Amino acid sequence: MSANSPPNAAELRQVMFGLGLAMLLSALDQTIVVTAMPTIAADLGDPQDLPWIVTAYLIAATVVTPLYGKFADVYGRRRVILVGVATFVIGSAACALAPSMTALAGARVIQGLGGGGLISLGQTIVADLVSPRERGRYQSYFAAVFITSSIAGPALGGFFSQFWHWSLIFWINLPLGVAALLIVNSRLKRLPELRHPHRVDYLGAALLIAGSGLLVLALGWGGVRYPWGSVPILGLLGASALAWSLFAWRTARVEEPLIPMRILGLRIVRDAIMSSSFGIGGFVGLSVVMPIFYEVCAGMNASDSGLTLIPLMVGTVAGATASGRLMAHLKHYKAVPLLGLGAGFLATLGAAFMMKADAGRSLLSLNALLAVTTFGIGGMLPIATVSVQNAVDSRDLGTATASMQFFRQLAAAAIVALFAALAIGGGRAQLLEDLKTNADGAALLSSFRLVFLALAVCVGLSFVFLARMEERPLRGERRV
């Protein structure tokens, strides 16, 4: 395979297998940890810091994603993705050995530094090889990865934490990571080394890291560790605003900024980023707080709560697969995800009004409504990704894809922190006791009504921005 000739079907399958295994690391780690969170809190203590098991990973993964995109354009895709996988494996070992919640959160930061670029790099490599018109069809390869992680992740997380030990959810990454390193290296050697003469704006990167990190930290602590109007929270928000302002100033003046304005200046890019950010943020936030609902409010054990999450995860994958497959065959390819998001908005409102004293006996109806919501969110994701890649020049492909993933992950980190504050902010003092005594968690039901109302707002905003997004014809040729 050369840069001038398209890969054949067999070569594409080999590349997809290598990328899929690398992406499985990141995808599995996000789903396998959620059902073990209450058990980890009971073992390590500090239940008020429970959301940081996810948020610490998301912060680190978020802030390095634009750098991964820029480095991939400058140094080549294969080298950068190998560094990401190796860092992820090292972080996984540190997570498994963590003796406290603080140490675990720190190890999750290392994991995030490695995993932050795996998904965007995989999407960028596919964009190198497949035309925009055919790209949606290849979402089914990645959908298979997320189906595997969606089904196996919650079930394994619950099983390990209930019957063995929660550290196994991190040890399992070591053999997977070693296999990914070997397979990715051998498969991606067949790809042309695509490089572009970019410069890396390290000062801009530092400002971006500071702004996004401080924002997520404020959202994670607000209403949980400190009151929203307290000096620490207001100070963090003010410092974040200052860092973002300096980043915007730097972006407007530097010759080659970390995220070029020629990318963000496109309305189609802005609308796609906003739609997917609210959608994926709502989905990740929901997947993080629902195990708390199942185990505290509905009285489930960790293993059962993992199985109960499967319909929500599969709904997202099914929506992504359906819209990705149909994208090349429909002139108005936004119609399918718009219908899905509209139905999801109504379903989420219905879930909010189900939160009452007997909510634990209505889990089938609740999960059915939430599965409709996640189907709509999933249907939006490939449309937004391919639309951005279809709109930018080939020199900006890696940067644009990574920038989109950055804003998605920033939204996910912020919304996870917000959902966690809504879910346990009013009942955090009782959370550990409820886990130990199998209490019915009635005090938390009203908090979850707020969570579902916030989810409805996220889905509604995702619908609005997708409806605004320009529907450009998909090109039939590769960009390289």
C-alpha positions in Angstrom: 0.0 0.0 0.0 1.4 3.4 -0.9 0.3 7.0 -0.5 -0.8 7.1 -4.1 -2.9 4.0 -4.2 -6.0 3.2 -2.1 -5.7 0.2 0.3 -7.6 -2.9 -0.7 -10.3 -4.5 1.5 -7.9 -6.9 3.1 -5.4 -4.2 4.0 -8.1 -2.0 5.4 -9.4 -4.8 7.6 -5.8 -5.3 9.0 -5.5 -1.6 9.7 -9.0 -1.5 11.3 -8.1 -4.5 13.5 -5.0 -2.8 14.8 -6.7 0.6 15.4 -9.7 -1.2 17.0 -7.6 -2.9 19.6 -5.9 0.4 20.5 -9.2 2.2 20.7 -10.6 -0.7 22.8 -8.2 0.2 25.6 -9.7 3.7 25.9 -13.3 2.6 25.3 -13.2 -0.4 27.7 -11.6 1.6 30.5 -14.4 4.1 30.5 -17.2 1.5 30.7 -15.5 -1.0 33.0 -14.8 1.4 35.8 -18.3 2.9 36.3 -19.9 -0.2 37.9 -16.9 -0.6 40.3 -17.1 3.0 41.5 -19.3 2.4 44.6 -17.2 -0.6 45.6 -14.0 1.4 45.2 -15.4 4.1 47.4 -16.4 1.6 50.1 -12.9 0.1 50.0 -10.8 3.3 49.8 -13.1 5.7 51.5 -13.6 9.4 50.5 -17.0 8.9 48.7 -17.2 12.6 48.0 -14.2 12.2 45.7 -15.8 9.2 43.8 -16.5 11.2 40.6 -12.8 11.9 40.3 -12.2 8.3 39.3 -13.7 9.3 36.0 -13.1 13.1 36.0 -9.3 12.8 36.6 -9.0 10.6 33.5 -11.2 12.9 31.4 -9.3 16.0 32.4 -5.9 14.5 31.4 -7.3 13.0 28.2 -9.0 16.2 27.3 -6.0 18.6 27.7 -3.6 16.4 25.6 -6.0 15.6 22.7 -5.1 18.7 20.6 -1.4 18.0 21.1 -1.9 14.4 19.9 -3.6 15.8 16.7 -0.8 18.3 16.1 2.0 15.7 16.8 0.3 13.2 14.5 0.4 15.8 11.7 4.0 16.6 12.4 5.6 13.3 13.3 3.3 10.7 11.8 0.3 8.8 13.1 2.0 5.5 14.0 4.7 6.9 16.3 2.2 9.0 18.2 -0.4 6.3 18.8 2.3 3.9 20.1 3.4 6.5 22.7 -0.2 6.9 23.7 -0.7 3.1 24.2 2.5 2.7 26.2 1.6 5.6 28.5 -1.9 4.2 29.0 -0.5 0.8 30.0 1.9 2.4 32.6 -1.0 4.4 34.1 -3.2 1.2 34.3 -0.5 -0.5 36.4 -0.4 2.5 38.7 -4.2 2.5 39.1 -4.2 -1.2 40.1 -1.6 -0.5 42.8 -3.2 2.7 44.2 -3.6 2.5 48.0 -6.0 5.5 48.3 -8.5 7.5 46.3 -6.0 10.3 45.9 -3.4 8.0 44.5 -6.0 6.4 42.2 -7.0 9.8 40.8 -3.4 10.6 40.2 -2.8 7.3 38.3 -5.9 7.9 36.3 -4.3 11.2 35.2 -1.4 9.1 33.7 -3.9 6.8 32.0 -5.7 9.8 30.5 -2.4 11.3 29.2 -2.0 8.1 27.2 -5.6 7.5 26.2 -6.4 11.0 25.2 -5.4 10.6 21.6 -6.3 7.0 20.9 -9.8 7.7 19.6 -9.0 10.8 17.6 -5.9 9.2 16.1 -7.9 6.2 15.0 -10.5 8.4 13.3 -7.7 10.5 11.6 -6.0 7.4 10.2 -9.4 6.2 8.8 -9.9 9.6 7.2 -6.5 9.3 5.6 -7.5 6.1 3.8 -11.3 6.3 3.2 -13.3 9.0 1.3 -15.9 11.0 3.2 -18.7 9.3 1.3 -17.5 5.8 2.4 -16.3 6.8 5.8 -19.6 6.5 7.6 -19.7 2.8 6.5 -16.5 2.1 8.3 -17.9 3.4 11.5 -19.3 -0.2 11.9 -15.7 -1.4 12.6 -15.4 1.1 15.4 -19.0 0.3 16.5 -17.9 -3.3 17.0 -15.2 -2.0 19.4 -17.7 0.0 21.4 -20.3 -2.9 21.4 -17.6 -5.1 22.9 -16.7 -2.5 25.5 -20.3 -1.6 26.2 -21.3 -5.2 26.9 -18.1 -6.6 28.4 -17.1 -3.4 30.3 -20.0 -3.0 32.8 -20.4 -6.7 33.3 -16.7 -7.3 33.9 -16.4 -4.2 36.2 -19.3 -5.4 38.3 -18.1 -9.0 38.4 -14.5 -8.2 39.3 -15.5 -5.8 42.0 -18.1 -8.0 43.5 -16.4 -11.4 43.4 -12.7 -10.7 43.1 -11.1 -7.3 43.5 -11.7 -4.0 41.8 -8.0 -3.7 40.8 -8.6 -6.3 38.1 -10.4 -3.7 36.0 -7.0 -2.1 35.6 -4.8 -5.2 35.5 -6.8 -6.4 32.5 -5.4 -3.4 30.5 -1.8 -4.8 30.6 -2.2 -7.8 28.3 -4.5 -5.8 26.1 -2.0 -3.0 25.9 0.9 -5.2 25.1 -1.1 -6.8 22.3 -2.2 -3.4 21.0 1.5 -2.2 20.9 2.6 -5.2 18.9 -0.4 -5.3 16.5 -0.6 -1.5 15.9 3.1 -1.3 15.2 3.1 -4.1 12.6 -0.2 -3.1 10.9 0.5 0.7 10.7 3.9 0.2 9.3 2.1 -0.5 6.0 0.6 3.0 6.1 2.4 5.9 4.4 4.0 8.3 6.9 1.8 11.4 6.3 3.4 14.5 7.7 2.8 18.2 7.4 5.2 21.0 8.3 3.4 22.4 11.4 4.8 24.1 14.4 3.6 23.3 17.9 2.5 26.2 20.0 3.5 25.0 23.5 2.6 28.2 25.2 -0.9 28.0 23.7 -1.1 24.4 24.8 -0.1 25.3 28.4 -2.9 28.0 28.5 -5.4 25.5 27.1 -4.4 22.9 29.7 -4.8 25.5 32.5 -8.1 26.8 31.3 -9.8 23.5 30.8 -8.3 21.8 33.8 -9.3 24.6 36.2 -12.8 24.7 34.8 -13.4 21.0 35.3 -11.9 21.2 38.8 -14.3 23.9 39.7 -17.3 22.0 38.4 -16.1 18.8 40.2 -15.7 20.6 43.6 -18.6 23.0 43.4 -21.5 21.9 45.6 -19.6 18.8 46.7 -16.4 19.9 48.5 -17.1 23.6 48.5 -20.3 25.7 48.1 -20.7 27.2 44.6 -20.4 30.7 45.9 -17.2 30.0 48.0 -13.9 31.7 47.4 -12.1 28.5 46.2 -14.8 27.8 43.5 -15.0 31.4 42.4 -11.2 31.6 42.3 -11.0 28.5 40.1 -13.6 29.8 37.7 -11.9 33.2 37.5 -8.5 31.6 36.9 -10.0 29.4 34.2 -11.6 32.4 32.5 -8.3 34.3 32.6 -6.5 31.3 31.0 -9.1 30.9 28.3 -8.9 34.6 27.5 -5.1 34.4 27.2 -5.5 31.3 25.0 -7.8 33.2 22.7 -5.4 36.2 22.6 -2.5 33.8 21.8 -4.5 32.0 19.1 -5.3 35.3 17.4 -1.7 36.5 17.3 0.6 33.5 16.9 1.6 32.5 13.4 0.5 28.9 13.8 -1.9 28.4 16.8 -2.6 25.1 18.5 -6.2 25.2 17.1 -6.1 27.3 13.9 -8.9 29.8 13.4 -9.3 28.6 9.8 -10.8 25.4 11.4 -12.9 27.0 14.1 -13.9 29.8 11.7 -16.0 27.3 9.7 -19.6 27.4 11.0 -20.1 23.7 10.1 -17.2 22.8 12.3 -18.5 24.9 15.2 -22.0 23.5 15.0 -20.8 19.9 14.7 -18.5 20.4 17.7 -21.3 21.9 19.8 -23.8 19.2 18.9 -21.4 16.3 19.6 -20.1 17.9 22.8 -23.5 18.2 24.4 -24.5 14.8 23.2 -21.4 12.8 24.3 -21.2 14.8 27.5 -24.7 13.9 28.4 -24.0 10.2 27.6 -20.8 9.9 29.6 -22.3 11.8 32.5 -25.3 9.4 32.5 -23.1 6.3 32.4 -21.1 7.5 35.4 -23.9 8.4 37.8 -26.3 5.5 36.9 -24.4 2.8 38.8 -24.9 5.0 41.9 -28.7 5.0 41.2 -28.8 1.3 40.6 -26.8 0.3 43.7 -28.1 2.9 46.1 -31.6 3.8 45.0 -32.6 0.4 43.4 -30.6 -1.8 45.8 -28.6 -3.7 43.2 -25.2 -5.2 43.6 -22.2 -4.2 41.5 -22.6 -7.1 39.0 -26.3 -6.5 38.4 -25.8 -2.8 37.9 -23.3 -3.5 35.2 -25.7 -5.7 33.3 -28.4 -3.0 33.7 -26.1 -0.5 31.9 -25.8 -2.6 28.8 -29.0 -1.4 27.1 -27.9 2.2 27.5 -24.5 1.4 26.0 -25.8 -0.7 23.1 -28.4 2.0 22.3 -25.5 4.4 21.5 -23.7 1.9 19.3 -26.9 1.0 17.5 -27.6 4.6 16.7 -24.1 5.2 15.5 -24.1 2.1 13.3 -27.4 2.9 11.7 -26.7 6.6 10.9 -23.1 5.7 9.7 -24.4 3.0 7.3 -27.1 5.2 6.0 -25.0 8.4 5.6 -23.6 7.5 2.1 -27.1 6.6 0.8 -29.1 9.6 2.0 -29.0 13.1 0.5 -30.3 14.6 3.8 -28.2 12.5 6.1 -29.0 14.6 9.2 -32.6 13.4 9.2 -32.0 10.1 11.0 -30.0 11.6 14.0 -32.4 14.5 14.3 -35.4 12.2 14.7 -33.4 10.2 17.2 -32.4 13.2 19.2 -36.0 14.5 19.2 -37.3 11.2 20.5 -34.4 11.1 23.1 -35.3 14.6 24.4 -38.9 13.5 25.1 -37.8 10.2 26.6 -35.4 11.9 29.0 -38.2 14.2 30.2 -40.2 11.1 30.8 -37.4 9.6 32.9 -37.2 12.7 35.0 -40.8 12.5 36.0 -40.4 8.8 36.9 -38.2 9.7 39.9 -40.5 9.0 42.8 -40.6 6.6 45.8 -41.2 3.5 43.8 -38.6 4.2 41.1 -36.7 1.1 42.0 -39.7 -1.0 40.7 -39.8 0.8 37.4 -36.4 0.0 36.1 -37.5 -1.6 32.9 -39.5 1.5 31.8 -36.7 3.8 33.0 -34.0 1.9 31.0 -36.3 1.8 27.9 -36.6 5.6 28.0 -32.9 6.1 28.5 -32.0 3.6 25.7 -34.1 5.7 23.3 -32.0 8.7 24.5 -28.7 7.0 23.9 -29.8 5.8 20.5 -30.4 9.4 19.5 -27.0 10.5 20.8 -25.3 7.7 19.0 -26.9 8.5 15.7 -25.5 12.1 15.9 -21.8 11.2 16.5 -20.7 9.8 13.1 -22.6 12.5 11.3 -20.8 15.2 13.2 -17.3 13.6 12.9 -17.6 13.0 9.1 -19.0 16.4 8.5 -16.0 18.1 10.1 -13.5 15.9 8.2 -15.4 16.6 5.0 -15.1 20.4 5.5 -11.4 20.8 6.2 -8.2 20.6 4.1 -6.0 17.5 4.3 -3.2 19.4 6.1 -5.6 20.1 9.0 -7.2 16.6 9.1 -5.4 15.5 12.3 -5.7 18.8 14.0 -9.4 19.2 13.2 -10.3 15.7 14.3 -8.3 16.0 17.5 -9.8 19.5 18.2 -13.3 18.0 17.9 -12.4 15.2 20.3 -10.9 17.8 22.6 -14.1 19.7 22.9 -16.1 16.5 23.2 -13.9 15.4 26.1 -14.0 18.8 27.7 -17.7 18.8 27.6 -17.8 15.2 29.0 -15.5 16.1 31.9 -17.6 19.2 32.7 -20.9 17.4 32.4 -19.7 14.4 34.5 -18.7 16.8 37.2 -22.1 18.6 37.0 -24.1 15.4 36.9 -22.1 14.0 39.9 -22.7 17.2 41.8 -26.5 17.0 41.1 -26.6 13.3 41.9 -24.7 13.1 45.2 -24.2 16.8 46.1 -27.2 16.8 48.4 -26.7 13.3 49.7 -22.9 12.7 49.8 -22.8 12.4 53.6 -25.2 9.4 53.3 -23.7 7.8 50.3 -21.1 5.5 51.9 -23.5 4.6 54.7 -26.2 3.7 52.1 -23.7 1.5 50.3 -22.8 -0.4 53.5 -26.4 -0.8 54.8 -28.2 -1.3 51.4 -30.5 1.6 52.2 -33.2 2.4 49.7 -31.5 5.8 48.8 -34.9 7.6 48.8 -33.1 10.9 49.6 -31.2 10.7 46.3 -34.3 10.2 44.1 -35.0 14.0 43.8 -31.3 14.5 42.9 -31.6 12.1 40.0 -34.7 14.0 38.8 -32.3 17.0 38.4 -29.8 14.8 36.6 -32.4 13.6 34.0 -33.6 17.2 33.5 -30.0 18.3 32.9 -29.6 15.4 30.4 -32.7 16.6 28.6 -31.1 20.0 28.2 -28.0 18.4 26.8 -29.9 16.4 24.3 -32.0 19.4 23.3 -29.0 21.5 22.7 -27.4 18.7 20.7 -30.5 18.7 18.5 -30.5 22.5 18.0 -26.8 22.6 16.9 -27.2 19.6 14.6 -30.2 21.2 13.0 -28.2 24.4 12.4 -25.2 22.5 10.9 -24.7 22.8 7.1 -25.4 19.6 5.2 -22.6 19.6 2.6 -22.4 16.9 -0.1 -19.9 14.2 0.8 -16.9 14.0 -1.4 -16.2 10.6 -3.0 -12.3 10.9 -3.1 -9.7 10.4 -0.5 -7.8 13.5 0.8 -4.3 12.0 0.4 
